[in-house]
Amino acid sequence: MTAHTKDGESAPGAGDRTLEGTADPGARLFLDFLSSIRPRVDAALDQRWRDKAASVQRYGREVEAMVSEARSLTLRGGKRFRAGLLVAAYQGVAPDAPLGPAIDAGVALELLQTYLLIQDDWIDGDTVRRGDRTVHVALTETLGDPHLGASSAILAGDLTWSFALSTLAGADAPPATTLAAVVLFCKMHEDVVLGQHLDVVGRAEDVEQMHALKTGSYTVRGPLALGATLAGAPAETVAALERFAAPVGVAFQLRDDLLGTFGSAAATGKPVGNDLRAGKRTAVLAAAEGRLDAAGRSAVERALGRKEASGDAVAAATLALEACGARRAVEERLSALCGEAEVLARSLPVSTPARQILCGAASALRWTGA
């Protein structure tokens, strides 16, 4: 069974997926930590976008609209998972250091996320993100033309990427440290682009390798490495954090794939069945290969890659994917990855509170159902 179209994926959008609904103490510790970091990141994002909006007013309403839509997408959702991991690594290496550089880097990550979401939504032809219009849809309405709207959205993404890079470059850290962080940031961006391309053309034979590039790179590995680097960590510490990041990054995407197939619109911020209609070769579809019987394949093919598939067709495909054991297989793999990460977290060469928070991050990704 082959996915007809591709995708773009919700991985660049995975941070929008809810991580709530767990009673696990470690997971709660991590989620509480995110809640403590998020106000500072959100306040900094809001102020930076206000300043950017003021600086472009002289260029007219169309440019103002482009900036306004990118700002709206940035501020209207997201758990700040990436920023939280970055700050945890930073504090784990330098518990008494001023938090400013880490907050700036967290803001840069969230701006990178916005840029990727804008592109992802245009690639997928999605109309809803974080409960509101996608940027290309909103700009099409403003400019009155689909091509102009799409063009403006792509440029909004380019502007936001530049904004992200300049924010990181302006962090209050020693020049050599800042340079090392910028180099990491650019490598992270490159990995996402390569992974996204593999996903778009549907040529990723190894789904987990694709996930490591397009999701793990900027969702887990990059944030941890950035935080540790900004705190002045030795290479061995960064390497240990990257080893921990490997299973967490894949687990994050597997959870996102489960939500994208079996989750609700409330949990994903996007219409139910979006991943199937987009034709994405998710981990669920990969697990279904060789498991589906003729009736199951037929049910999936009636929804896969078909933008106009009915709700009934999507529901039948979802049932087939569950009945063949694909859902269970992905859930089991996700649980194994979380367990592997929890073991690695316990021996990380960072402070005890940081080890507990990072172990909780792995725990928070355990699948508790849609």
C-alpha positions as CSV (number, residue, x, y, z in Angstrom):
1,M,0.0,0.0,0.0
2,T,1.5,3.3,-1.0
3,A,0.5,6.8,0.1
4,H,-0.6,8.6,-3.0
5,T,0.6,12.1,-2.3
6,K,3.0,12.8,0.3
7,D,2.8,15.1,2.9
8,G,4.4,17.9,4.6
9,E,3.3,16.4,7.8
10,S,2.2,17.5,11.1
11,A,5.7,17.0,12.4
12,P,6.7,20.5,11.8
13,G,3.3,21.0,13.5
14,A,3.7,18.4,16.2
15,G,4.2,20.8,19.0
16,D,0.6,21.8,18.7
17,R,-0.6,18.4,19.7
18,T,-1.8,18.2,23.3
19,L,0.4,16.6,25.9
20,E,-2.2,16.7,28.6
21,G,-4.2,13.9,30.1
22,T,-1.6,12.1,32.1
23,A,-1.5,11.2,35.8
24,D,2.2,10.1,35.6
25,P,4.2,12.1,38.3
26,G,7.2,12.5,36.0
27,A,5.1,13.7,33.1
28,R,3.3,16.1,35.4
29,L,6.7,17.5,36.6
30,F,7.6,18.2,33.0
31,L,4.3,19.7,32.1
32,D,4.4,21.9,35.2
33,F,7.9,23.0,34.1
34,L,6.6,23.9,30.7
35,S,3.8,26.0,32.3
36,S,6.5,27.9,34.2
37,I,8.6,28.6,31.1
38,R,5.8,29.4,28.7
39,P,4.7,32.9,30.0
40,R,8.3,34.2,29.6
41,V,8.6,32.8,26.1
42,D,5.2,34.0,25.1
43,A,5.8,37.5,26.4
44,A,9.1,37.7,24.6
45,L,7.5,36.5,21.3
46,D,4.7,39.0,21.7
47,Q,7.1,41.9,22.2
48,R,9.3,40.9,19.3
49,W,6.3,40.6,16.9
50,R,5.0,44.0,18.1
51,D,8.4,45.6,17.3
52,K,8.5,43.8,13.9
53,A,4.9,45.0,13.1
54,A,5.8,48.6,14.0
55,S,8.9,48.4,11.8
56,V,7.0,47.4,8.6
57,Q,4.1,49.8,8.8
58,R,5.6,52.1,6.3
59,Y,5.5,49.4,3.6
60,G,1.7,49.3,3.5
61,R,-1.2,47.1,4.4
62,E,-0.2,44.0,2.4
63,V,3.2,43.8,4.2
64,E,1.4,44.5,7.5
65,A,-1.0,41.6,6.8
66,M,1.8,39.2,6.1
67,V,3.5,40.0,9.4
68,S,0.2,40.0,11.2
69,E,-0.7,36.5,10.1
70,A,2.7,35.1,11.0
71,R,2.4,36.7,14.4
72,S,-1.1,35.3,14.9
73,L,0.0,31.8,14.2
74,T,3.0,32.1,16.5
75,L,1.0,33.3,19.5
76,R,-2.3,31.4,19.3
77,G,-1.0,28.0,20.4
78,G,1.7,25.6,21.1
79,K,2.9,24.0,24.4
80,R,6.5,25.5,23.9
81,F,7.8,22.0,24.2
82,R,11.0,22.9,22.3
83,A,11.7,26.0,24.4
84,G,11.1,23.9,27.5
85,L,13.6,21.3,26.5
86,L,16.1,24.0,25.7
87,V,15.7,25.7,29.0
88,A,15.9,22.4,30.9
89,A,19.2,21.5,29.2
90,Y,20.6,25.1,29.8
91,Q,19.7,25.0,33.5
92,G,20.9,21.4,33.8
93,V,24.4,22.5,32.7
94,A,24.4,26.0,34.4
95,P,21.8,26.1,37.1
96,D,22.8,29.6,38.3
97,A,23.3,31.3,35.0
98,P,20.9,34.1,33.9
99,L,18.0,32.7,31.9
100,G,18.0,35.4,29.3
101,P,20.0,33.6,26.6
102,A,17.9,30.5,26.9
103,I,14.7,32.4,26.6
104,D,16.0,34.2,23.5
105,A,17.0,30.8,22.0
106,G,13.6,29.4,22.9
107,V,11.9,32.3,21.1
108,A,14.1,31.6,18.1
109,L,12.9,27.9,18.1
110,E,9.2,29.0,18.3
111,L,9.8,31.3,15.3
112,L,11.4,28.5,13.4
113,Q,8.3,26.4,14.3
114,T,6.1,29.1,12.8
115,Y,8.1,29.3,9.6
116,L,7.8,25.5,9.2
117,L,4.1,25.4,10.0
118,I,3.4,28.1,7.3
119,Q,5.3,26.0,4.7
120,D,3.8,22.7,5.9
121,D,0.2,24.0,5.7
122,W,0.7,25.3,2.2
123,I,2.4,22.0,1.1
124,D,-0.5,20.0,2.5
125,G,-3.2,22.4,1.3
126,D,-4.5,22.6,4.9
127,T,-7.0,25.3,5.8
128,V,-7.0,25.1,9.6
129,R,-4.1,25.3,12.1
130,R,-4.3,25.8,15.8
131,G,-8.0,26.2,15.5
132,D,-7.9,29.1,13.0
133,R,-7.2,29.7,9.3
134,T,-3.8,28.7,8.0
135,V,-1.6,31.6,6.9
136,H,-2.0,31.1,3.1
137,V,-5.7,30.9,3.5
138,A,-5.9,34.1,5.6
139,L,-3.7,35.9,3.2
140,T,-5.7,34.7,0.2
141,E,-8.7,36.3,1.8
142,T,-6.8,39.5,2.4
143,L,-5.3,39.8,-1.0
144,G,-8.2,38.4,-3.0
145,D,-6.2,35.9,-5.0
146,P,-5.0,32.3,-4.2
147,H,-1.7,32.7,-5.9
148,L,-1.0,36.0,-4.2
149,G,-2.1,34.5,-0.9
150,A,0.2,31.5,-1.3
151,S,3.1,33.7,-2.4
152,S,2.6,36.0,0.5
153,A,2.5,33.1,2.9
154,I,5.8,31.7,1.6
155,L,7.4,35.1,2.0
156,A,5.9,35.3,5.5
157,G,7.7,32.1,6.3
158,D,11.0,33.4,4.9
159,L,10.7,36.5,7.0
160,T,10.0,34.5,10.1
161,W,13.0,32.3,9.5
162,S,15.2,35.4,9.2
163,F,13.6,36.7,12.4
164,A,14.4,33.4,14.2
165,L,18.0,33.5,13.1
166,S,18.5,37.2,14.1
167,T,16.9,36.5,17.5
168,L,19.3,33.7,18.3
169,A,22.3,35.7,17.0
170,G,21.3,38.5,19.3
171,A,21.2,36.4,22.4
172,D,23.2,37.7,25.3
173,A,26.0,35.1,25.2
174,P,29.8,35.2,24.5
175,P,30.4,35.6,20.7
176,A,32.0,32.2,20.3
177,T,29.1,30.6,22.1
178,T,26.6,32.4,20.0
179,L,28.4,31.4,16.8
180,A,28.3,27.8,17.9
181,A,24.6,28.1,18.6
182,V,23.9,29.6,15.2
183,V,25.8,26.9,13.4
184,L,23.7,24.3,15.3
185,F,20.5,26.1,14.5
186,C,21.3,26.1,10.7
187,K,22.2,22.4,10.8
188,M,18.9,21.7,12.5
189,H,17.1,23.7,9.8
190,E,18.9,21.7,7.1
191,D,17.9,18.4,8.7
192,V,14.2,19.5,8.8
193,V,14.3,20.4,5.1
194,L,15.8,17.1,4.1
195,G,13.4,15.1,6.2
196,Q,10.4,17.2,4.9
197,H,11.5,16.6,1.3
198,L,11.7,12.8,1.9
199,D,8.2,13.0,3.3
200,V,6.8,15.2,0.5
201,V,8.1,12.9,-2.3
202,G,7.0,9.8,-0.4
203,R,10.4,8.1,-0.7
204,A,11.2,7.5,2.9
205,E,11.8,3.8,3.1
206,D,12.8,4.1,6.8
207,V,10.0,6.1,8.4
208,E,11.9,6.5,11.7
209,Q,14.9,7.9,9.9
210,M,12.7,10.5,8.2
211,H,11.2,11.3,11.6
212,A,14.7,11.7,13.1
213,L,15.5,14.3,10.4
214,K,12.2,16.2,10.1
215,T,11.0,16.1,13.7
216,G,13.7,14.9,16.1
217,S,16.2,17.4,14.7
218,Y,14.3,20.6,15.8
219,T,11.9,19.2,18.3
220,V,14.3,17.4,20.7
221,R,17.9,17.0,19.6
222,G,18.4,20.6,18.4
223,P,16.7,22.2,21.5
224,L,18.8,20.1,23.9
225,A,22.0,20.7,22.1
226,L,21.3,24.5,21.8
227,G,20.5,24.8,25.5
228,A,23.6,22.9,26.6
229,T,25.8,24.8,24.1
230,L,24.6,28.2,25.3
231,A,25.4,27.1,28.9
232,G,28.9,26.2,27.9
233,A,28.6,22.5,28.1
234,P,31.5,20.2,27.1
235,A,31.1,18.1,24.0
236,E,30.6,14.9,26.0
237,T,27.5,16.5,27.7
238,V,26.0,17.6,24.4
239,A,26.6,14.1,23.0
240,A,24.9,12.5,26.0
241,L,21.9,14.8,25.5
242,E,21.8,13.9,21.8
243,R,21.7,10.2,22.6
244,F,18.8,10.8,24.9
245,A,17.1,12.9,22.2
246,A,17.2,10.1,19.6
247,P,14.3,7.9,21.0
248,V,12.4,11.0,22.3
249,G,12.3,12.6,18.8
250,V,11.0,9.5,17.2
251,A,8.5,8.9,20.0
252,F,7.2,12.5,19.6
253,Q,6.5,11.9,15.9
254,L,4.9,8.4,16.5
255,R,2.6,10.1,19.1
256,D,1.8,12.8,16.5
257,D,1.0,10.1,13.9
258,L,-1.3,8.3,16.3
259,L,-3.1,11.6,17.1
260,G,-3.3,12.5,13.4
261,T,-5.0,9.2,12.6
262,F,-7.0,8.4,15.8
263,G,-7.2,11.7,17.6
264,S,-9.9,14.3,17.7
265,A,-10.0,17.8,16.2
266,A,-9.8,19.2,19.8
267,A,-6.5,17.3,20.4
268,T,-4.9,18.2,17.1
269,G,-6.3,21.6,16.1
270,K,-6.9,20.2,12.6
271,P,-9.8,18.3,11.0
272,V,-10.2,14.6,11.9
273,G,-8.6,12.4,9.3
274,N,-6.4,15.1,8.0
275,D,-3.3,12.8,7.7
276,L,-5.2,10.2,5.8
277,R,-6.7,12.7,3.4
278,A,-3.3,14.2,2.8
279,G,-1.9,10.8,1.9
280,K,0.9,10.9,4.4
281,R,3.0,7.8,4.9
282,T,2.8,7.9,8.6
283,A,4.1,5.3,11.0
284,V,0.6,4.0,11.3
285,L,0.4,3.4,7.5
286,A,3.9,1.9,7.5
287,A,2.8,-0.5,10.3
288,A,-0.3,-1.5,8.3
289,E,1.7,-2.7,5.3
290,G,1.4,-6.5,5.2
291,R,-1.3,-6.5,7.9
292,L,-4.4,-5.3,6.0
293,D,-6.6,-7.8,4.3
294,A,-8.3,-7.0,1.0
295,A,-11.3,-5.3,2.6
296,G,-9.0,-3.2,4.9
297,R,-6.8,-2.1,2.0
298,S,-9.9,-1.1,0.0
299,A,-11.2,0.9,3.0
300,V,-7.9,2.7,3.4
301,E,-7.5,3.4,-0.3
302,R,-10.9,5.1,-0.3
303,A,-9.6,7.8,2.1
304,L,-5.8,7.9,1.5
305,G,-4.7,10.9,-0.5
306,R,-8.3,11.9,-1.2
307,K,-8.9,15.5,-0.1
308,E,-12.6,15.1,-0.5
309,A,-13.0,11.8,1.3
310,S,-16.1,11.8,3.4
311,G,-16.2,11.4,7.1
312,D,-17.6,7.9,6.7
313,A,-14.7,6.9,4.4
314,V,-12.2,8.3,6.9
315,A,-13.9,6.5,9.8
316,A,-13.8,3.2,7.8
317,A,-10.1,3.6,7.1
318,T,-9.4,4.4,10.7
319,L,-11.2,1.3,11.8
320,A,-9.3,-0.9,9.3
321,L,-6.0,0.5,10.6
322,E,-7.0,-0.3,14.1
323,A,-8.4,-3.8,13.3
324,C,-5.3,-4.9,11.5
325,G,-3.1,-4.2,14.5
326,A,-1.2,-1.2,13.1
327,R,-2.4,1.1,15.9
328,R,-1.3,-1.4,18.5
329,A,2.1,-1.9,16.8
330,V,2.8,1.9,16.8
331,E,1.7,2.2,20.4
332,E,4.0,-0.6,21.5
333,R,6.9,1.0,19.6
334,L,6.2,4.4,21.2
335,S,6.1,2.9,24.7
336,A,9.4,1.1,24.1
337,L,11.0,4.3,22.9
338,C,9.8,6.3,25.9
339,G,11.1,3.5,28.2
340,E,14.5,3.7,26.5
341,A,14.6,7.5,26.9
342,E,13.7,7.3,30.5
343,V,16.6,5.0,31.2
344,L,19.0,7.3,29.3
345,A,17.7,10.3,31.2
346,R,18.6,8.9,34.6
347,S,22.3,9.0,33.8
348,L,22.5,12.3,31.9
349,P,25.5,14.5,33.1
350,V,23.2,17.4,34.1
351,S,21.8,18.6,37.4
352,T,19.3,16.3,39.2
353,P,16.3,18.5,38.6
354,A,17.1,18.6,34.9
355,R,17.4,14.8,34.8
356,Q,14.0,14.5,36.4
357,I,12.4,17.0,34.0
358,L,13.9,15.3,30.9
359,C,12.8,11.9,32.2
360,G,9.3,13.5,32.6
361,A,9.4,14.7,29.0
362,A,9.8,11.1,27.8
363,S,7.0,10.0,30.2
364,A,4.7,12.7,28.9
365,L,4.9,11.3,25.4
366,R,3.4,7.9,26.4
367,W,0.2,7.2,24.5
368,T,-2.9,7.4,26.7
369,G,-5.4,7.2,23.9
370,A,-7.1,9.7,21.6
